[in-house]
Amino acid sequence: MRATWLLLVLGACSPEIASGSYLCGAQESCPPDEACDGVTDTCVLTSTAMPFACDMNTEHAGDDTSATARPIPMLACVSPPYRESGCMPLGDTADWFQLTTPASCTSVEIQARLVYPVAYQGLSLELWDLGMNSSIGTDVPCPDAIDDPAHVERCINLTVTPGVNYGLLVKPSGQGACDGACAYNRYDLSVQLATPG
Amino acid sequence: MKTVLVLALVVPRLALADIPDDGARPDDGSGAGSSMGSSAGSNAAPGEQALQAPFHHKDIVVTSTGERSAKNIAILASVAGAAALIGGLGVYYNLDSKSASDEVSAHRPLSVPWTTDRQATYDRAHDSAVKAEIFYGVGGALLIGAVVGLIVTQPKTETTVIHPHVAVGPGGAVLGGSWSF
């Protein structure tokens, strides 16, 4: 009995990690003998890992400039979040979204949130005044971010002028791209309007 | 001790079987003394002739167990102690390896990413497992060495057999003995 107990205590010294147990870490890091599956963002056996691929209808060609930005429907002065799933495959340098604030609002705040997996290249979010063609806001860590170590959340909360065209630019941050080997990512963008304060 | 007793009881009787039956044994009580006396009693009185016959007594067996030298004991104790110490290190690293291994082992989706901290824990589990195997190997080898040394350096047991004999003559008695080792 003691010998059995001793074997149980001293045995099994090598970590045993089943395929699919962990999500991919930063720069596609995974346990030894596993690789990051580009479809599910999970660590799986190297032989079964699939390359990164954008989900259907998440990559929109021609949204690489502010002039060809993907339009966001007109939102109310105080709106529920509008959600858009996007994808930046290898070589994609910019995804533009355009929204117009209602002119009827006395004051309005744009609240934008970008969420993306930590496994691939980092992304950044910028708010642009398209009429002035200038950046007026950059992302910061979300103050109400949920504790999810597998994803990064970046936010922009900025008071803006009613009745003006604004652009939201999603682009690579230049970090966590595995020296170019994982220079791609997918993301969720949510935008809503609210009363400032 | 048992060996000594057995030898003391058995060996003399076996030894006596080899002795020519030319004398009486004082303890057998078989009357051999008187018969001998009658066969050689032409020149002397029967009682006097019987006294001249040599008396063979029971053999005395002395068994001495050798003792280990202090140096031998010190060396064996040092080797055994080193084996225990190194084996203990093996146990330490084994437990450390198991602890780290349990920390990162997973058999179902955890919804957490693989991080540098987890990689470090994984590496620690592997490194400690290797160290444990090395220390177990060295400790085991030392333990075997100590046991082999204990057997090889076992002091020899010496047995001395004394064959006492007494001969009584007209002018006195002769007490003698022979030793075999």
Interface residues (C-beta under 8 A of the other chain):
Chain A: V9 L10 G11 A12 C13 S14 P15 E16 I17 A18 G20 S21 Y22 L23 C24 G25 A26 S29 C30 P31 P32 T42 C43 V118 A119 P149 A150
Chain B: V91 N94 L95 S97 K98 A100 S101 V104 S105 A106 H107 R108 P109 L110 S111 V112 P113 W114 T115 T116 R118 Q119 Y122 A125 H126 S128 A129 A132
